[in-house]
Amino acid sequence: MAQKQKKKVDHAGQLVIVKKVLRYLGRYRIFLWLSLALAFVTVALQLYIPKLTGEVVDYMAGAGRVQFAGVLNIIARIVASALLAGLGQWLMNLCNNKMTYDVVRDIRNDAFHKIEQLPLSYIDSHPYGEIESRVIADADQFADGLLMGFTQLFTGVITILGTLIFMLSINIGITIAVVALTPLSFLVAGYISSHTYTMFKKQSEIRGQQTGLINEMVEGQKVVKAFNRKSEVVGEFDRINEELQETSLRAIFFSSITNPSTRFVNSLVYAVVGVTGAIFAIAGHLTVGQLTAFLSYASQYAKPFNEISGVVTELQNAIACAGRVLDLIEEEPQIPDAEDAKAPEHFEGSVELRNVDFSYVKNQNLIRNFNLTVKPGQKIAIVGPTGCGKTTLINLLMRFYDVDKGGIYVDGTDIRRIARHALRSGYGMVLQETWLKSGTIRENITMGNPRITEEEMIRIAKVCHIDSFIRRLPKGYDTVVSENGEDFSQGQRQLLCIARVMMSRPSMLILDEATSSIDTRTELKIQDAFNRMMEGRTSFIVAHRLSTIRNADCILVMKDGHIIEQGTHEALMKEQGFYYNLYQSQFLGKAI
């Protein structure tokens, strides 16, 4: 009972996916109808050739009875039909290719745009490799299945119908015998295809896990080797690989027996036609040429069942892969901006958090009843132990996540009433983790402000101490950055990210361990540049090195999602509380 219920759910799910795919196909219906028309013409011409061949046989039946004029005339018609059928098939393939790859392009575009719209919570909770697998590998598998469906399914169905018409025109009795055996092919193909969809779906899911593991291990290769985790990682990969092998073998086994099974049925049909046709020919109800044509039609009639069974199997895989991509496309996007959302070009910089509650996971408290008032131009430093909520506070300020309760106000306006692009344009953000896109150094450091002049770019680059090392590169500022800037040191990458923020000229700043990978001497110079940039700008500074925040207007000491202390460096040191102990442990080596 449970197995039957599962099959019903699988079939219902497949139908839903097919309907969604058909909506994409609807955009290219002109190519769909043109492909169908060309398939009809091509098949008609191909099926006309056996009829002509039968007539040629009848013209040559018997010694000394060859009718050369009729034979030559029919041969000319056969050649013309073959040429036209070839041309039609070529044009049909062009339409199918155009339609298939346009549909897959649209699906990939929608998937990529959806990734841009997804809330950060989705990206954080799914392996990057698994998301990549859906957009790349699954889309490729879907394209292969869709193309096979267009190429073979249309022509196969039309071939079956066409051969029936031609066979009926020759002999109704034998045709009925052929049709009576047809359901055997459908039963065999249907039974096998019902078992393959679940297996191919599981195969796609495991392939996504494998891609995710490979992605993580390649990115973290240094860490894996440093901690001697090679054997554990290889073991985990072997486990997933073996699971993928087992699932793939089962899926391929069922898909591979489809063709031999239907071939057996088709051979049975051919044998029935041959024996029955021979009896009719002996009885004088068929000519030798008609029997020849009938055998050819019987072969052509059976062939599409082999192809269609193979197509059905491939389509099972394609539908499973399409389902994974479409699931991504249909994920809930982040909450859209309010219809009356403001989009200011500049912020004064007052920030207020009122009774803010937030947690990444329900029933796991992180930030509770958080209150903070920041005046324009103030420098706010945020310190505290790992996991206290420092980076979470930054995520809330940038609205990467929305608060569960309470509100965050910038210049007196709830940030939920401010367009995200405007809010984020108001902040300049430097993270501990650097990110550089594929492109030139110039494109990377000016991406926040593409209108910046060459002179201003070079001036800021000198302030950030990157101009000298950039000029030593082969193409200077036009040097192409490799994937995530692997050609540069971590410190150089961080300096490039700092320059990017300085060039964006933001209204407010967020510095999350912005100088963690920079040597002490350069850090002092960068701090001086930061201090000049922060003048008149509201700034939030997350720091573990407390020496970098002594000049902050206010230091917030966080613990377990709450502000437990706040004030200037001197005031907090006098209190001799948590901050004092933290400072002592960092500079005097005393335990907290």
C-alpha positions, -999 to +999 in steps of 0.1 A: +000+000+000+028+024+010+047+015-022+016+023-044+011+056-025+047+065-032+043+057-069+013+080-071+032+108-054+061+103-079+038+103-109+020+134-096+053+151-090+065+143-125+033+157-140+038+190-121+074+192-133+063+185-169+037+213-167+063+237-155+087+228-183+059+232-208+055+268-196+091+274-206+085+257-239+055+279-246+078+308-252+092+290-283+060+274-295+067+286-331+098+263-331+077+236-315+051+237-342+077+240-369+095+210-356+063+190-355+055+199-391+090+190-403+088+158-384+055+150-401+070+158-436+102+139-429+085+108-416+059+108-445+087+109-470+107+082-453+076+060-451+068+067-488+102+051-498+093+015-487+060+017-507+080+028-538+105+000-531+077-025-531+065-012-564+100-016-578+100-052-567+067-058-584+081-042-616+110-067-615+090-098-604+095-127-628+121-136-654+121-112-684+094-090-670+115-061-658+098-028-667+129-005-669+110+027-675+088+022-644+118+012-623+139+043-633+109+066-626+104+051-591+142+052-584+141+090-592+112+094-568+130+075-541+161+097-545+140+129-544+121+116-513+154+107-495+169+141-503+139+160-491+136+138-460+172+146-452+167+183-456+136+182-434+154+162-407+183+188-407+159+217-403+139+198-376+172+193-357+180+230-360+146+238-345+150+212-317+185+225-308+173+261-308+143+253-286+162+230-262+191+253-254+170+284-253+147+267-227+178+256-207+193+290-210+161+306-196+160+281-167+196+287-159+190+325-160+160+322-137+180+300-114+209+325-112+185+354-107+168+335-080+201+329-062+206+367-063+171+371-047+173+343-021+177+354+015+211+349+030+196+323+053+191+299+024+227+304+011+240+299+046+221+266+051+229+249+018+263+238+006+276+260-023+285+230-044+250+216-041+236+248-054+262+249-082+253+213-091+216+222-097+224+251-120+252+234-139+251+196-138+213+191-134+206+217-162+230+198-185+213+165-178+179+181-184+191+196-217+203+161-229+170+145-220+149+173-236+169+172-268+165+135-271+128+139-264+124+164-292+146+145-317+132+110-312+099+113-295+081+134-321+095+114-350+088+081-332+052+088-325+046+101-361+064+071-375+041+047-356+010+065-368+024+068-404+033+031-407-001+021-395-017+042-422+005+028-449+000-008-436-037-003-436-036+008-472-018-025-480-036-051-459-060-046-430-058-081-416-020-082-410-022-046-397-047-057-370-023-086-360+005-061-356-016-037-336-028-065-313+008-071-302+017-034-297+005-031-261+033-056-251+059-029-258+040-003-238+036-026-208+073-035-208+084+001-212+059+014-187+069-011-160+106-003-164+102+035-166+081+035-134+112+022-115+138+045-131+125+079-121+130+074-083+165+061-090+175+089-113+162+114-088+182+099-060+212+098-083+209+136-089+207+143-052+238+122-044+256+139-073+248+172-056+262+160-023+294+149-041+298+182-059+293+200-025+319+179-008+344+185-037+338+222-036+343+224+001+374+203+001+391+221-028+384+255-011+397+242+022+426+221+009+451+240+030+431+234+062+425+197+053+463+191+049+473+212+079+451+191+102+460+158+085+423+151+076+432+136+042+422+101+050+389+112+066+380+134+036+389+106+012+368+082+033+338+105+032+343+110-006+345+072-011+313+067+009+294+092-012+310+079-044+301+043-036+265+054-028+264+072-062+279+041-079+253+018-064+224+042-072+237+048-108+242+011-114+206+004-104+193+032-125+214+023-155+205-014-151+167-007-153+172+018-182+195-006-201+170-035-200+143-013-216+158-015-251+164-053-252+130-060-238+112-039-264+134-053-291+123-088-282+086-077-285+094-060-318+112-090-332+081-110-323+059-085-342+083-088-372+081-126-371+043-125-370+042-101-400+066-123-420+047-155-414+012-140-418+024-120-449+039-151-465+006-170-461-014-141-476+012-139-505+009-176-512-029-173-512-026-144-537-039-117-514-005-099-515+021-093-541+058-099-534+064-062-535+036-055-511+050-081-487+085-065-490+070-031-482+049-046-453+081-062-438+098-028-441+069-011-424+068-037-397+105-030-390+100+007-390+068+004-369+088-016-342+119+007-342+102+038-326+091+017-297+128+010-290+137+046-293+107+058-273+115+034-245+150+048-245+137+084-246+112+076-217+141+064-196+162+094-204+133+117-198+129+102-163+164+114-156+157+148-173+126+153-153+143+145-120+171+170-128+146+196-140+127+192-107+158+200-087+165+232-107+129+242-106+128+237-069+156+262-066+138+287-089+106+284-068+123+289-034+108+318-015+128+349-023+137+374+004+109+397+015+105+424-012+110+460-004+079+479+007+060+496-021+066+530-005+102+522+004+125+552+005+157+553-015+178+582-002+211+588-019+228+600+013+224+593+050+231+615+080+242+585+099+220+582+130+213+546+139+190+532+165+181+497+176+149+494+196+141+462+216+156+440+189+152+402+191+168+379+166+179+343+163+190+322+133+172+292+146+138+293+163+139+286+201+177+292+202+180+327+217+208+349+203+199+386+206+172+396+230+158+431+238+189+448+222+189+486+224+214+510+210+215+547+199+242+560+177+246+597+167+258+608+133+295+607+129+302+585+160+327+557+159+312+526+176+335+497+184+320+463+191+340+437+211+332+405+229+339+368+229+333+346+199+296+339+193+283+369+213+265+384+183+290+409+168+288+397+132+250+391+137+246+428+146+264+437+113+241+414+093+211+431+109+224+466+102+229+457+065+196+439+065+211+406+053+186+392+079+155+409+092+149+412+130+124+389+146+110+417+169+117+454+174+132+476+148+164+492+134+161+528+124+185+549+102+179+586+102+147+579+121+133+555+094+128+518+099+152+501+076+123+479+064+109+511+049+142+517+030+150+500-003+178+474+003+200+487-025+198+522-010+205+510+025+235+489+015+248+517-008+249+538+023+273+515+040+309+508+031+318+473+044+352+456+048+350+420+061+376+398+075+369+374+046+381+390+014+364+386-020+376+396-054+357+389-086+371+378-119+383+409-138+410+435-137+423+452-105+407+484-117+373+468-120+376+452-086+386+484-067+362+507-085+331+484-085+315+504-057+319+537-076+325+531-114+324+569-120+356+575-100+384+593-120+418+578-127+435+604-105+412+598-076+416+560-079+454+563-078+453+587-049+432+563-028+454+534-039+484+552-025+466+559+007+458+522+010+494+513+002+486+492-029+497+515-057+534+504-054+527+467-056+501+471-084+526+491-105+551+462-102+526+439-119+529+432-156+499+452-166+495+474-136+459+483-128+448+463-158+462+431-145+435+403-145+427+389-111+425+351-109+396+334-091+392+352-057+427+368-061+447+336-054+477+353-071+479+378-042+486+373-005+458+375+020+471+409+032+472+423-004+436+410-010+425+428+021+441+460+011+424+458-023+390+454-005+398+484+017+406+505-013+373+494-029+353+507+001+372+540+002+364+546-034+327+540-028+325+570-006+298+556+017+278+576+042+285+550+070+312+524+075+313+488+088+347+474+095+346+437+106+382+428+114+392+449+084+430+447+091+433+412+105+456+400+077+478+431+075+512+435+091+514+458+121+534+486+103+510+487+074+480+484+098+491+517+115+492+535+082+458+520+072+443+530+105+454+565+098+437+563+064+406+549+081+405+576+107+405+603+079+378+584+060+357+580+092+357+617+099+320+628+099+308+592+091+290+569+114+313+539+118+309+504+133+341+486+141+343+450+150+377+442+164+395+416+184+427+437+186+416+462+212+445+485+203+427+495+172+396+509+189+410+530+217+399+562+200+363+550+195+335+573+207+318+544+223+328+508+229+300+482+231+310+451+250+287+422+240+281+389+256+254+363+248+236+388+226+234+416+251+254+448+257+269+443+291+291+474+291+295+505+270+316+536+271+350+550+261+382+530+265+392+551+296+358+548+312+356+510+307+392+505+321+383+524+352+352+502+358+375+471+358+347+449+344+346+425+315+363+448+291+391+455+316+397+418+319+396+413+282+422+440+277+444+426+304+443+392+289+453+405+255+481+428+265+494+415+298+487+378+292+464+375+322+435+351+321+400+365+321 
